[in-house]
């Protein structure tokens, strides 16, 4: 019986991931052809070293080119998200996409870890940042001007 239950759980998980990818692709397709006049926002799971203040890390993320707003999502139970050496936090990043929002998310992540990804970015690695996990299914355009 357990093998069947885990099999069903795996199928449900795969279907959910497929659905989330479809939603992200739909959001991208809606604005494909022109990202002019749009900013995008995406939810990101940030894993940081507990020895560095999380507000300082968020401020460092704000300094990355084309990132306009970074905020910590309210309503998180931080006591459950703390490990011995690292802390998990959900943040929202708003950014200008250039020609592709997905490519820009990759560039933001690369810049946060000191890898310019061929864009000429010379941003240094953010001290205390361990991981940035962009939740692509939450990517959505925001009309700004």
DAZI-V340286 format. One record per residue. RES is the residue in one small letter. OMEGA is omega in degrees with one decimal (* if undefined). NEAR is the number of other ideal C-beta (glycine too) atoms within 12 Angstrom. Layout:
# DAZI-V340286
res=RES omega=OMEGA near=NEAR
res=RES omega=OMEGA near=NEAR
This chain:
# DAZI-V340286
res=x omega=-178.7 near=7
res=x omega=178.9 near=8
res=x omega=179.8 near=9
res=x omega=-180.0 near=10
res=x omega=179.7 near=11
res=x omega=177.0 near=12
res=x omega=178.1 near=13
res=x omega=178.3 near=14
res=x omega=178.7 near=14
res=x omega=178.6 near=14
res=x omega=178.6 near=14
res=x omega=179.4 near=14
res=x omega=179.9 near=14
res=x omega=179.0 near=14
res=x omega=178.6 near=14
res=x omega=178.2 near=15
res=x omega=178.1 near=17
res=x omega=179.9 near=15
res=x omega=179.6 near=15
res=x omega=177.0 near=20
res=x omega=177.7 near=19
res=x omega=178.1 near=16
res=x omega=179.0 near=20
res=x omega=179.6 near=27
res=x omega=178.7 near=19
res=x omega=178.7 near=18
res=x omega=179.4 near=27
res=x omega=-178.3 near=29
res=x omega=-179.7 near=15
res=x omega=-177.9 near=19
res=x omega=-178.5 near=25
res=x omega=-179.3 near=17
res=x omega=177.5 near=11
res=x omega=172.6 near=14
res=x omega=-179.5 near=28
res=x omega=179.9 near=15
res=x omega=-178.6 near=14
res=x omega=163.7 near=30
res=x omega=177.0 near=28
res=x omega=172.8 near=39
res=x omega=-178.9 near=32
res=x omega=175.6 near=38
res=x omega=-176.0 near=29
res=x omega=172.9 near=36
res=x omega=-179.1 near=28
res=x omega=173.3 near=38
res=x omega=-174.7 near=27
res=x omega=176.1 near=36
res=x omega=-179.0 near=24
res=x omega=-179.0 near=20
res=x omega=179.0 near=15
res=x omega=-179.4 near=22
res=x omega=-177.2 near=16
res=x omega=177.8 near=32
res=x omega=177.0 near=18
res=x omega=178.7 near=19
res=x omega=177.8 near=34
res=x omega=177.5 near=31
res=x omega=177.8 near=22
res=x omega=177.1 near=30
res=x omega=177.6 near=39
res=x omega=-177.2 near=26
res=x omega=179.6 near=21
res=x omega=-178.8 near=39
res=x omega=178.1 near=23
res=x omega=172.8 near=30
res=x omega=-177.1 near=36
res=x omega=-178.1 near=24
res=x omega=171.6 near=23
res=x omega=179.6 near=34
res=x omega=176.7 near=24
res=x omega=-178.7 near=28
res=x omega=-179.0 near=24
res=x omega=173.8 near=11
res=x omega=179.3 near=8
res=x omega=176.0 near=21
res=x omega=-173.4 near=12
res=x omega=179.2 near=18
res=x omega=179.2 near=9
res=x omega=-172.6 near=10
res=x omega=-178.8 near=20
res=x omega=172.3 near=18
res=x omega=-179.6 near=15
res=x omega=-175.2 near=8
res=x omega=-178.2 near=14
res=x omega=-176.0 near=22
res=x omega=179.7 near=30
res=x omega=-178.7 near=28
res=x omega=173.0 near=38
res=x omega=178.2 near=30
res=x omega=175.1 near=40
res=x omega=179.0 near=31
res=x omega=172.6 near=41
res=x omega=-174.9 near=32
res=x omega=171.9 near=39
res=x omega=-167.7 near=29
res=x omega=-170.7 near=36
res=x omega=-178.2 near=22
res=x omega=-177.2 near=18
res=x omega=179.7 near=22
res=x omega=-179.3 near=37
res=x omega=178.5 near=27
res=x omega=179.0 near=23
res=x omega=176.8 near=35
res=x omega=178.1 near=36
res=x omega=179.8 near=26
res=x omega=178.4 near=32
res=x omega=179.5 near=42
res=x omega=179.5 near=35
res=x omega=180.0 near=26
res=x omega=-179.6 near=34
res=x omega=-179.9 near=41
res=x omega=174.0 near=25
res=x omega=176.9 near=18
res=x omega=-175.2 near=20
res=x omega=-179.2 near=21
res=x omega=173.9 near=22
res=x omega=-177.7 near=11
res=x omega=-177.7 near=20
res=x omega=179.5 near=11
res=x omega=179.8 near=25
res=x omega=-179.7 near=15
res=x omega=178.6 near=27
res=x omega=177.4 near=16
res=x omega=178.9 near=22
res=x omega=-178.5 near=34
res=x omega=177.7 near=19
res=x omega=178.5 near=28
res=x omega=-178.0 near=35
res=x omega=-175.8 near=26
res=x omega=169.2 near=22
res=x omega=-179.6 near=36
res=x omega=-179.3 near=23
res=x omega=178.3 near=32
res=x omega=-173.2 near=25
res=x omega=-179.3 near=27
res=x omega=179.5 near=22
res=x omega=-179.2 near=26
res=x omega=177.3 near=38
res=x omega=179.2 near=26
res=x omega=177.0 near=28
res=x omega=179.0 near=24
res=x omega=-177.0 near=15
res=x omega=-178.4 near=17
res=x omega=* near=8
